[in-house]
Amino acid sequence: MKRLTIPEAQGQDFDLIVIGGGITGASTAREAALRGLSVLLVEKNDLASGTSSKSSKLVHGGLRYLQTYQFHMVAESLREREKLVKTAPHLVKMRPFLYLVYEGDDYGKGMLNLGLTFYDVASGEWRKRRHSMLSKDEVLKLEPHISQEGLLGAGKYYDALTDDARLTIDTVKSAYEYGAQLINHAEVTDLILESGRARGVQVTDTITGESAEIRGRQVMSAVGPWTDRVRQFEHSTQKGPGLRPSKGIHIVVKKSDFPLNNAIFLTSPDDGRTVWPIPSLEEDLVYIGTTDTDYTGDLNHVVPEPEEIQYLLNVANKAIPTANLLHSSCWNCSMMWRGVTTRMRSPLPRLMSSASVIPISRVLPSPTASAMRTRRRGCPWRAPCGPR
């Protein structure tokens, strides 16, 4: 891919300028380029440097959202997952998951079986991949190291894992092949407003220091947690609901320290939230996440707090008590990553999807989270997804 320079971009008038080089911005640029529109994608850092490289590496249907009756979103997410499995098989791979059921959980095997049946049917591939309910003994044959105390069984079903950063970059490459142009390491510092509409952006090249106005018929913000900052460029007196940034961290441990064969879902011993330890696709590692806490700090410098790390270690030690992972023993945590996603501020925040769309008056609607499974939801245009 060739990086466009500021002077080269300044001499063009684009149909669409997309702000943000995460998975949502990349997918939007590709969707528009597929339809013959001239597109410019602007990213202030590296591609996928924000939330899109700090996800749980899942391309899933959102099984846990069935608990809040978001059936339509789950069905849509499953259809998108199936398209990605077909169009990007080198990056999106189906894997078995175990949804563990312990005594005291809010759900039982009967409720889980019902939810997984919907999950199978909504995916459209229930003849190929169908869930099964496992007894305690059957679970222990697959995962002999997990805690047996209170274990009732599990639902075995299938979902997809991916390399989120590579998926984003491949989507940008595909957009570029269809004619989209790219400037990374270039920060949008203002909007060009004409008659109440955005007709371009003010951009500063963070490498050369050059700054210029770049014109476009439409501007779309796909900046995730930075959406409120872009909205400030509208200089509007109308105040929307705003965003509620949510911080999520993951820890990564060696499989030799945490012997796990399959991805598992289980509830946290601290607050009952669903957390998932997942073996890596390629390396001898297991990553465990995610936390979900309100965040008011610097979006460009997100730091995990000791209590957040301990929260995930508690989940790990509930799953495999003999691992005895300790916060004080940092060698247990070979690496970690952290990111910020967003939800609209709402009196019912837990019922909001992470793929909520917040309306912006002068630019196209801005998706407020770059979920892999619904990355095209915020796109004004739709086409077969994923890199070709």
C-alpha positions as CSV (number, residue, x, y, z in Angstrom):
1,M,0.0,0.0,0.0
2,K,1.2,3.5,-0.8
3,R,0.7,6.2,1.8
4,L,-0.8,9.3,0.3
5,T,1.0,12.6,1.2
6,I,-0.8,15.7,2.4
7,P,-0.2,17.7,-0.8
8,E,-1.4,14.7,-2.9
9,A,-4.6,14.5,-0.9
10,Q,-5.1,18.3,-0.9
11,G,-5.4,18.3,-4.7
12,Q,-8.4,15.8,-4.7
13,D,-12.0,16.1,-3.8
14,F,-13.2,12.8,-2.3
15,D,-16.7,11.3,-2.1
16,L,-16.0,10.1,1.4
17,I,-13.4,10.8,4.1
18,V,-13.3,8.2,6.8
19,I,-11.6,9.2,10.1
20,G,-10.2,6.2,12.0
21,G,-8.1,3.2,10.8
22,G,-9.6,0.6,13.0
23,I,-11.8,-2.3,11.8
24,T,-14.9,-0.1,11.4
25,G,-13.2,2.6,9.5
26,A,-11.4,0.0,7.4
27,S,-14.6,-1.9,6.6
28,T,-16.4,1.4,5.8
29,A,-13.7,2.4,3.4
30,R,-13.8,-0.9,1.7
31,E,-17.6,-0.9,1.4
32,A,-17.6,2.5,-0.2
33,A,-14.7,1.7,-2.5
34,L,-16.5,-1.4,-3.7
35,R,-19.3,0.9,-5.0
36,G,-16.9,3.1,-7.0
37,L,-16.7,6.0,-4.5
38,S,-13.4,7.9,-4.1
39,V,-12.4,7.3,-0.5
40,L,-9.8,8.6,1.8
41,L,-9.0,6.8,5.1
42,V,-7.2,9.0,7.7
43,E,-5.6,7.4,10.8
44,K,-3.6,9.4,13.4
45,N,-1.3,6.5,14.4
46,D,-0.7,3.0,12.9
47,L,-3.6,1.0,11.5
48,A,-5.4,-0.9,14.2
49,S,-3.4,0.8,16.9
50,G,-6.5,1.4,19.0
51,T,-9.3,-0.8,20.2
52,S,-9.1,-3.0,17.0
53,S,-5.8,-4.6,18.2
54,K,-6.9,-4.9,21.8
55,S,-10.0,-7.1,21.5
56,S,-10.6,-10.6,22.8
57,K,-9.7,-11.9,19.4
58,L,-13.2,-13.2,19.0
59,V,-15.5,-13.1,15.9
60,H,-18.6,-14.3,17.7
61,G,-22.3,-13.9,17.8
62,G,-22.4,-12.5,21.3
63,L,-23.9,-15.5,23.1
64,R,-24.0,-13.6,26.4
65,Y,-26.3,-10.9,24.8
66,L,-29.1,-13.5,24.7
67,Q,-29.3,-12.8,28.5
68,T,-30.6,-9.3,27.7
69,Y,-32.9,-10.6,24.8
70,Q,-30.9,-8.9,22.0
71,F,-31.9,-11.7,19.6
72,H,-31.7,-9.6,16.5
73,M,-28.2,-8.4,17.2
74,V,-27.0,-11.9,17.9
75,A,-28.5,-13.3,14.7
76,E,-26.9,-10.5,12.7
77,S,-23.6,-11.0,14.3
78,L,-23.7,-14.7,13.6
79,R,-24.4,-14.1,9.9
80,E,-21.5,-11.7,9.7
81,R,-19.3,-14.3,11.4
82,E,-20.2,-16.9,8.8
83,K,-19.3,-14.5,6.0
84,L,-15.9,-13.8,7.5
85,V,-15.2,-17.5,8.0
86,K,-15.7,-17.9,4.2
87,T,-14.0,-14.8,3.0
88,A,-11.0,-14.7,5.3
89,P,-10.4,-18.4,6.3
90,H,-6.6,-17.6,6.8
91,L,-7.5,-15.2,9.6
92,V,-10.9,-16.3,11.0
93,K,-10.9,-19.9,12.3
94,M,-13.8,-21.8,14.0
95,R,-12.9,-23.4,17.4
96,P,-14.8,-25.4,20.0
97,F,-15.9,-23.5,23.1
98,L,-17.0,-24.8,26.5
99,Y,-19.6,-22.8,28.4
100,L,-19.1,-24.2,31.9
101,V,-22.0,-24.5,34.3
102,Y,-21.4,-24.5,38.1
103,E,-23.7,-24.7,41.0
104,G,-24.9,-21.2,41.9
105,D,-24.7,-19.8,38.3
106,D,-27.6,-17.7,37.2
107,Y,-28.2,-20.1,34.3
108,G,-28.6,-23.9,34.3
109,K,-27.9,-26.5,31.7
110,G,-31.5,-26.2,30.5
111,M,-31.4,-22.5,29.8
112,L,-27.9,-22.8,28.3
113,N,-29.2,-25.6,26.0
114,L,-32.0,-23.4,24.8
115,G,-29.7,-20.4,24.1
116,L,-27.2,-22.6,22.2
117,T,-30.0,-24.0,20.1
118,F,-30.9,-20.5,19.0
119,Y,-27.3,-19.8,18.4
120,D,-27.0,-22.8,16.1
121,V,-30.1,-22.0,14.1
122,A,-29.4,-18.3,13.7
123,S,-25.9,-19.0,12.3
124,G,-27.5,-20.8,9.4
125,E,-24.8,-23.6,9.7
126,W,-26.5,-25.8,12.3
127,R,-26.2,-28.9,10.1
128,K,-22.4,-28.4,9.9
129,R,-21.8,-27.2,13.5
130,R,-24.2,-28.2,16.3
131,H,-23.8,-27.7,20.0
132,S,-23.9,-30.6,22.5
133,M,-24.5,-30.7,26.2
134,L,-21.8,-32.4,28.2
135,S,-21.9,-34.0,31.6
136,K,-19.3,-33.3,34.3
137,D,-17.3,-36.4,33.4
138,E,-17.3,-35.5,29.7
139,V,-16.1,-32.0,30.5
140,L,-13.2,-33.4,32.6
141,K,-12.1,-35.7,29.8
142,L,-11.6,-32.6,27.6
143,E,-10.3,-30.4,30.4
144,P,-8.8,-32.5,33.2
145,H,-7.3,-29.6,35.0
146,I,-10.4,-27.4,35.5
147,S,-12.1,-27.2,38.9
148,Q,-14.4,-30.1,39.7
149,E,-16.0,-28.5,42.7
150,G,-19.7,-27.7,41.9
151,L,-19.2,-28.5,38.2
152,L,-22.5,-29.6,36.6
153,G,-21.4,-29.8,33.0
154,A,-21.0,-27.6,30.0
155,G,-22.4,-26.7,26.6
156,K,-19.9,-27.3,23.8
157,Y,-20.5,-25.0,20.8
158,Y,-18.5,-23.3,18.1
159,D,-17.3,-19.7,17.6
160,A,-14.5,-18.0,15.7
161,L,-11.1,-16.6,16.7
162,T,-9.0,-14.2,14.7
163,D,-5.9,-12.0,14.7
164,D,-7.8,-8.7,15.1
165,A,-4.9,-6.4,13.9
166,R,-4.2,-8.5,10.8
167,L,-7.8,-8.7,10.0
168,T,-8.0,-4.9,10.1
169,I,-4.9,-4.4,8.0
170,D,-6.1,-7.0,5.4
171,T,-9.4,-5.1,5.2
172,V,-7.5,-1.9,4.6
173,K,-5.4,-3.6,1.9
174,S,-8.5,-4.8,0.2
175,A,-10.0,-1.3,0.3
176,Y,-6.8,0.0,-1.2
177,E,-7.0,-2.6,-4.0
178,Y,-10.5,-1.3,-4.8
179,G,-9.3,2.3,-5.0
180,A,-9.4,3.7,-1.5
181,Q,-6.5,5.9,-0.5
182,L,-4.8,6.1,2.9
183,I,-3.0,8.5,5.1
184,N,-1.8,7.1,8.4
185,H,0.1,9.1,11.1
186,A,-2.1,12.1,10.2
187,E,-4.4,13.6,12.7
188,V,-7.7,15.3,12.0
189,T,-7.6,18.6,13.9
190,D,-10.9,20.1,12.7
191,L,-13.8,19.8,10.3
192,I,-14.6,22.0,7.3
193,L,-18.2,23.0,7.8
194,E,-20.4,24.5,5.1
195,S,-24.1,25.2,5.5
196,G,-24.2,23.0,8.6
197,R,-22.5,20.0,6.9
198,A,-19.0,18.6,7.1
199,R,-17.3,19.0,3.7
200,G,-13.8,18.1,4.6
201,V,-11.2,17.9,7.3
202,Q,-8.2,19.8,8.6
203,V,-5.3,17.3,8.7
204,T,-1.8,17.5,10.2
205,D,0.9,15.0,9.2
206,T,2.5,13.9,12.4
207,I,5.7,12.8,10.6
208,T,6.4,15.9,8.4
209,G,4.3,18.5,10.4
210,E,2.5,19.5,7.2
211,S,-1.1,20.7,7.6
212,A,-3.8,21.2,5.1
213,E,-7.5,21.1,4.3
214,I,-8.8,18.0,2.5
215,R,-12.2,18.2,0.8
216,G,-14.9,15.5,0.8
217,R,-18.6,15.3,0.0
218,Q,-19.2,13.3,3.2
219,V,-17.2,12.7,6.3
220,M,-17.6,9.7,8.5
221,S,-16.1,9.3,12.0
222,A,-15.1,5.8,13.0
223,V,-12.9,6.7,15.9
224,G,-14.5,4.7,18.7
225,P,-13.5,6.1,22.1
226,W,-12.4,9.4,20.5
227,T,-15.9,10.1,19.1
228,D,-16.7,12.9,21.6
229,R,-13.5,14.7,20.5
230,V,-14.6,14.6,16.9
231,R,-18.0,15.9,17.9
232,Q,-16.4,18.9,19.4
233,F,-15.2,19.9,15.9
234,E,-18.9,20.5,15.0
235,H,-19.0,23.5,17.3
236,S,-22.6,22.7,18.0
237,T,-24.7,24.0,20.8
238,Q,-26.8,20.8,20.8
239,K,-25.6,18.3,23.3
240,G,-26.1,14.6,22.6
241,P,-26.0,11.9,25.2
242,G,-22.2,11.5,25.0
243,L,-20.2,8.4,25.5
244,R,-19.3,6.2,28.5
245,P,-15.8,4.9,27.9
246,S,-15.3,1.4,29.2
247,K,-11.8,-0.1,29.8
248,G,-11.1,-3.7,29.2
249,I,-7.8,-5.5,29.9
250,H,-6.5,-9.0,29.1
251,I,-3.7,-10.9,30.6
252,V,-1.7,-13.5,28.8
253,V,-0.2,-16.6,30.5
254,K,1.9,-19.5,29.3
255,K,-0.1,-22.7,28.7
256,S,2.5,-24.6,30.7
257,D,1.4,-22.5,33.7
258,F,-2.3,-22.6,32.8
259,P,-3.0,-26.0,31.0
260,L,-6.1,-25.3,28.9
261,N,-7.1,-27.1,25.7
262,N,-10.3,-25.3,24.7
263,A,-11.7,-21.8,25.1
264,I,-14.0,-21.7,28.1
265,F,-16.6,-19.3,29.4
266,L,-17.3,-19.1,33.1
267,T,-18.4,-16.5,35.6
268,S,-16.1,-14.4,37.8
269,P,-16.1,-15.3,41.5
270,D,-16.0,-11.6,42.3
271,D,-19.1,-10.2,40.5
272,G,-20.6,-13.0,38.3
273,R,-19.6,-11.5,35.0
274,T,-18.8,-13.8,32.1
275,V,-15.0,-14.1,31.5
276,W,-13.3,-16.2,28.9
277,P,-9.8,-17.8,29.0
278,I,-8.9,-18.7,25.4
279,P,-5.9,-20.6,24.1
280,S,-4.1,-18.6,21.4
281,L,-4.5,-19.7,17.7
282,E,-0.8,-20.1,17.1
283,E,1.3,-19.7,20.2
284,D,1.6,-21.7,23.4
285,L,-0.3,-19.0,25.3
286,V,-3.7,-18.5,26.9
287,Y,-5.3,-15.0,27.2
288,I,-7.8,-14.2,29.8
289,G,-10.3,-11.3,29.6
290,T,-11.9,-9.1,29.8
291,T,-12.6,-6.6,32.5
292,D,-15.3,-3.9,32.0
293,T,-14.9,-0.8,34.0
294,D,-15.8,2.9,33.4
295,Y,-12.8,4.9,32.3
296,T,-12.2,8.6,32.6
297,G,-8.4,8.7,32.0
298,D,-6.2,9.5,29.0
299,L,-7.5,7.5,26.0
300,N,-4.0,7.6,24.5
301,H,-2.4,6.1,27.6
302,V,-4.4,3.3,29.1
303,V,-2.7,1.6,32.1
304,P,-4.0,-1.6,33.8
305,E,-4.6,-1.2,37.5
306,P,-3.4,-3.9,40.0
307,E,-7.0,-4.7,41.0
308,E,-8.0,-5.3,37.4
309,I,-5.2,-7.8,36.9
310,Q,-6.1,-9.5,40.2
311,Y,-9.7,-9.7,39.0
312,L,-8.7,-11.8,36.0
313,L,-6.2,-13.9,38.1
314,N,-9.2,-14.7,40.4
315,V,-11.1,-16.1,37.3
316,A,-8.1,-18.1,36.2
317,N,-7.6,-19.6,39.6
318,K,-11.3,-20.4,39.8
319,A,-11.0,-22.3,36.5
320,I,-7.8,-24.1,37.3
321,P,-7.0,-23.9,41.1
322,T,-3.8,-25.9,40.8
323,A,-2.4,-23.1,38.5
324,N,-2.3,-20.8,41.5
325,L,-1.4,-17.7,39.4
326,L,-0.2,-14.9,41.5
327,H,-0.2,-11.1,40.8
328,S,3.1,-10.8,42.7
329,S,4.6,-13.4,40.4
330,C,4.7,-11.3,37.2
331,W,6.4,-14.1,35.2
332,N,3.0,-15.8,35.3
333,C,1.7,-12.9,33.1
334,S,4.0,-12.9,30.1
335,M,2.2,-10.0,28.5
336,M,-1.1,-8.0,28.7
337,W,-3.0,-5.6,26.6
338,R,-5.7,-3.0,27.4
339,G,-8.1,-0.9,25.4
340,V,-11.1,1.3,25.7
341,T,-14.4,0.7,24.0
342,T,-17.5,2.9,24.4
343,R,-21.2,2.8,25.1
344,M,-23.7,5.7,25.0
345,R,-24.5,7.2,28.3
346,S,-27.9,5.7,29.2
347,P,-30.0,5.1,32.3
348,L,-29.8,1.4,31.3
349,P,-26.1,1.0,30.4
350,R,-26.0,-2.7,30.7
351,L,-28.7,-3.2,28.1
352,M,-26.7,-1.2,25.5
353,S,-24.8,-3.1,22.9
354,S,-21.1,-2.3,22.4
355,A,-22.0,-1.7,18.8
356,S,-24.3,1.2,19.6
357,V,-24.4,4.1,17.1
358,I,-24.5,7.6,18.3
359,P,-25.9,10.2,15.8
360,I,-23.7,13.1,14.8
361,S,-25.4,16.1,13.1
362,R,-22.8,17.1,10.6
363,V,-20.9,13.9,9.8
364,L,-22.2,10.5,9.0
365,P,-23.2,8.4,12.1
366,S,-20.2,7.2,14.1
367,P,-20.0,3.6,15.3
368,T,-18.8,3.9,18.9
369,A,-17.0,0.5,19.1
370,S,-15.0,-1.6,16.7
371,A,-16.5,-5.0,17.5
372,M,-15.1,-7.6,15.0
373,R,-18.4,-9.3,14.7
374,T,-20.5,-6.2,13.8
375,R,-17.8,-4.1,12.1
376,R,-20.1,-3.3,9.1
377,R,-23.1,-2.2,11.2
378,G,-22.0,1.5,11.1
379,C,-21.3,1.4,7.4
380,P,-23.6,3.5,5.2
381,W,-23.1,0.8,2.5
382,R,-23.0,-3.0,2.7
383,A,-21.2,-5.6,0.6
384,P,-19.7,-9.0,1.1
385,C,-17.4,-8.5,4.0
386,G,-13.7,-9.2,4.8
387,P,-10.6,-9.0,2.6
388,R,-10.9,-10.7,-0.7
